[in-house]
Amino acid sequence: MTTQRLDTKDGTVVFLEESHALPLVTITIATRSGAAHDPPEKTGLARVSTRLLMRGCEGADARKIEETLDGLGAEAAEEVSHASVALGAQGIVRNVDALVDLLSRILGAPLFAEAEVARLVREMDADLLEVRDDDRSLAERALRKAIFGDHIFGRVTTRASLAKITREDVRGFHAKHFNKKNIVVAFAGDVTPDQSRALAEKLVSRLPTGEAIADPTPEPIEKTGRRLVFVDKPERTQTQIFLGALGTSAKDDDHFSLLAADAILGGSFTSRLMREVRSKRGWSYGASSRLDVARRRHWFLAHTFPAAADAAPCIALELDLIENYAAKGISARELSFIKKFLVRSYAFEIDTASKRVHQALDIEIMDWPADYHSGYVAKIKAVELGAANVAVKARIHPENLAIVMVGTAAQILDKVKAAIPNLASTDVIPFDTV
């Protein structure tokens, strides 16, 4: 079925993807604004505010909410990004009215109890301490700063910023972002259009009409030169390595050409990175690259995780592969294979009603071209070799890469620096400060 749009009388956009194969309904309530609106000194505010929705509402504390969901045979979860915050729920269709009643109170009448705010901040602070044990997360946090600097995309939640968030901040975030025109609702599953519109009206009934909120995110600016950021952590026998720079925008004319080319570099099990790093040399179990797509141009990155002894030669090889990729492009044979792979695998992106309706949410919230998803297969099929190679040369600049790794500096830093030609700068950062 085609995803239907069913706006409410107060201006809330509603999408429906009907599927009566199972007696289940999936509900997503997403805002048009998210963590990009966090004050720089209070990063994490959107996440704290959204997670607190499930910690108490009119007529129910956190435990009562969980018990009610269990009794309805339902589940709910929150999600936060720079562009949006979302509350998702799934339940059996016979209980959908009761589920929507609970969700309407969670959305429109949250308690934001002082004790719950303090408890959640402590939990998230503990989570940040645990991140220090996750080398990949450390590397990704450092990569954000290395590529985006002080740009909104470069911000991460810190213990210091969490400590500054108050109940009044949370109440203010909710009051600003949760209104009928700033929210998009999506239903997938065993409901009709008339039911969906009525359920959506009930979901947002406690919210003010308000206005849609504009995205404050500027276009990021590419940093120049090769920069090494070494996150120094004691006793690492294995490393995490990211090479990254600015990538693509959904509105670029060469967007799909670049997506296809990147899949050849590192987006499949037979990619160049996987073949050279893992299959031939056994340096890293995984070797991949990807282009993230957001409201503004986001990052291109390549990821490996070799043993410390192999880190320097692995970086040198990756740089060589990316330089060759940018200078010489891809071959006709590679493009023919990857186009078939991407077209065939796209079936897994639309095999459920929930996935299909979330594509409509993407278009509405992210401001991507209207045919971004519906035209995906045709646009991948239409990618030509010359256009793909022009896109790679225009967008991927090996001379401007950030190279971020987690390892033990005393063991391998000098070797890593020697493995990077034309290295412009080196920063060594203690792991507990990332």
Stockholm file with secondary structure:
# STOCKHOLM 1.0

chainA/1-434         MTTQRLDTKDGTVVFLEESHALPLVTITIATRSGAAHDPPEKTGLARVSTRLLMRGCEGADARKIEETLDGLGAEAAEEVSHASVALGAQGIVRNVDALVDLLSRILGAPLFAEAEVARLVREMDADLLEVRDDDRSLAERALRKAIFGDHIFGRVTTRASLAKITREDVRGFHAKHFNKKNIVVAFAGDVTPDQSRALAEKLVSRLPTGEAIADPTPEPIEKTGRRLVFVDKPERTQTQIFLGALGTSAKDDDHFSLLAADAILGGSFTSRLMREVRSKRGWSYGASSRLDVARRRHWFLAHTFPAAADAAPCIALELDLIENYAAKGISARELSFIKKFLVRSYAFEIDTASKRVHQALDIEIMDWPADYHSGYVAKIKAVELGAANVAVKARIHPENLAIVMVGTAAQILDKVKAAIPNLASTDVIPFDTV
#=GR chainA/1-434 SS CCCEECCCTTSCEEEEEECCSSSEEEEEEEESCCGGGSCGGGTTHHHHHHHHGGGEETTEEHHHHHHHHHHTTCEEEEEECSSCEEEEEEEEGGGHHHHHHHHHHHHHSBCCCHHHHHHHHHHHHHHHHHHTTCHHHHHHHHHHHHHHTTSGGGCCCCHHHHHTCCHHHHHHHHHHHCSTTSEEEEEEESCCHHHHHHHHHHHTTTSCCCCCCCCCCCCCCCCCSEEEEEEECTTCSBCEEEEEEECCCTTCTTHHHHHHHHHHHHSSTTSHHIIIIIIITCCCSCEEEEECCCSSCCEEEEEECCBGGGHHHHHHHHHHHHHHHHHHCCCHHHHHHHHHHHHHHGGGGSSSHHHHHHHHHHHHHHCCCTTTTTTHHHHHHTCCHHHHHHHHHHHCCGGGCEEEEEECHHHHHHHHHHTSTTEEEEEEEEGGGC
#=GC SS_cons         CCCEECCCTTSCEEEEEECCSSSEEEEEEEESCCGGGSCGGGTTHHHHHHHHGGGEETTEEHHHHHHHHHHTTCEEEEEECSSCEEEEEEEEGGGHHHHHHHHHHHHHSBCCCHHHHHHHHHHHHHHHHHHTTCHHHHHHHHHHHHHHTTSGGGCCCCHHHHHTCCHHHHHHHHHHHCSTTSEEEEEEESCCHHHHHHHHHHHTTTSCCCCCCCCCCCCCCCCCSEEEEEEECTTCSBCEEEEEEECCCTTCTTHHHHHHHHHHHHSSTTSHHIIIIIIITCCCSCEEEEECCCSSCCEEEEEECCBGGGHHHHHHHHHHHHHHHHHHCCCHHHHHHHHHHHHHHGGGGSSSHHHHHHHHHHHHHHCCCTTTTTTHHHHHHTCCHHHHHHHHHHHCCGGGCEEEEEECHHHHHHHHHHTSTTEEEEEEEEGGGC
//
